[in-house]
Amino acid sequence: MSDAVIVIVLLLVAAAATGAVLVRDPARQALVLSVLGLALAVLFTVLQAPDVALSQLAVGSALTPLLLLLSVRKIRRKRRPGEAGPPGRTGRQGRTG
């Protein structure tokens, strides 16, 4: 029975990791990363490593995605709609006439 549970959780981890790579939006990536951290915490619990599972749950499922979401929010807030890049830059760099 435990082998079947391990295989199921490993498939869940593989699916979550693949999802984290394939998602393009940074906010959604953070959420998928949180699901991946939760799946890894379940895997560590199944493998009888509860201390590692608790650490993974705290850091991988909560803290890291939260920091990523806050970073994305701050970056999006600084950039105004219609602003393409840093001020003072044009599309034609170093060319004249």
C-alpha positions as CSV (number, residue, x, y, z in Angstrom):
1,M,0.0,0.0,0.0
2,S,2.7,2.5,0.9
3,D,4.5,1.9,-2.4
4,A,1.3,2.9,-4.3
5,V,1.0,6.1,-2.1
6,I,4.6,7.0,-2.9
7,V,4.1,6.5,-6.6
8,I,0.9,8.7,-6.5
9,V,2.6,11.4,-4.6
10,L,5.6,11.3,-6.9
11,L,3.3,11.7,-9.9
12,L,1.7,14.7,-8.1
13,V,5.1,16.2,-7.5
14,A,6.1,15.7,-11.2
15,A,2.8,17.2,-12.4
16,A,3.2,20.3,-10.1
17,A,6.8,20.8,-11.1
18,T,5.9,20.6,-14.8
19,G,3.0,23.1,-14.2
20,A,5.4,25.5,-12.5
21,V,7.7,25.4,-15.5
22,L,4.9,25.8,-18.1
23,V,3.0,28.6,-16.5
24,R,4.0,32.0,-17.9
25,D,2.4,34.5,-15.5
26,P,4.7,35.1,-12.5
27,A,1.8,35.4,-10.0
28,R,0.4,32.0,-11.2
29,Q,3.9,30.5,-11.1
30,A,4.1,31.4,-7.4
31,L,0.7,29.7,-6.7
32,V,1.8,26.6,-8.6
33,L,5.1,26.7,-6.7
34,S,3.0,26.7,-3.5
35,V,1.2,23.6,-4.7
36,L,4.5,22.0,-5.5
37,G,5.8,22.7,-2.0
38,L,2.7,21.2,-0.5
39,A,3.1,18.0,-2.6
40,L,6.7,17.8,-1.5
41,A,5.7,18.1,2.1
42,V,3.2,15.3,1.6
43,L,5.9,13.2,0.0
44,F,8.3,13.8,2.9
45,T,5.6,12.8,5.3
46,V,4.9,9.6,3.4
47,L,8.6,8.9,3.4
48,Q,8.6,9.3,7.2
49,A,10.5,12.5,7.4
50,P,8.1,14.7,9.4
51,D,10.8,17.3,10.3
52,V,11.7,17.9,6.7
53,A,8.0,18.0,5.8
54,L,7.3,20.7,8.3
55,S,10.3,22.7,7.0
56,Q,9.1,22.3,3.5
57,L,5.6,23.2,4.4
58,A,6.7,26.5,6.1
59,V,9.3,27.5,3.6
60,G,8.4,25.9,0.3
61,S,4.6,26.2,0.5
62,A,4.2,29.5,2.4
63,L,7.2,31.8,2.6
64,T,8.8,31.5,-0.8
65,P,5.6,31.9,-2.8
66,L,4.5,34.8,-0.6
67,L,7.8,36.6,-1.2
68,L,7.5,36.0,-4.9
69,L,3.9,37.4,-5.0
70,L,5.0,40.5,-3.0
71,S,7.9,41.0,-5.5
72,V,5.7,40.7,-8.5
73,R,3.2,43.1,-6.9
74,K,5.9,45.7,-6.2
75,I,7.3,45.4,-9.8
76,R,3.9,45.7,-11.4
77,R,3.0,48.7,-9.2
78,K,6.2,50.6,-10.2
79,R,5.6,50.1,-13.9
80,R,2.8,52.3,-15.2
81,P,0.5,51.2,-18.1
82,G,2.0,52.3,-21.4
83,E,5.5,52.5,-20.0
84,A,7.7,50.1,-22.1
85,G,11.0,50.3,-20.2
86,P,13.4,52.4,-18.3
87,P,13.0,56.2,-18.9
88,G,15.3,57.8,-21.4
89,R,15.7,54.9,-23.7
90,T,14.4,54.7,-27.2
91,G,14.1,51.9,-29.7
92,R,17.0,53.1,-31.7
93,Q,20.2,53.0,-29.6
94,G,23.4,54.4,-31.0
95,R,22.1,55.1,-34.5
96,T,21.9,58.4,-36.2
97,G,20.0,59.5,-39.3
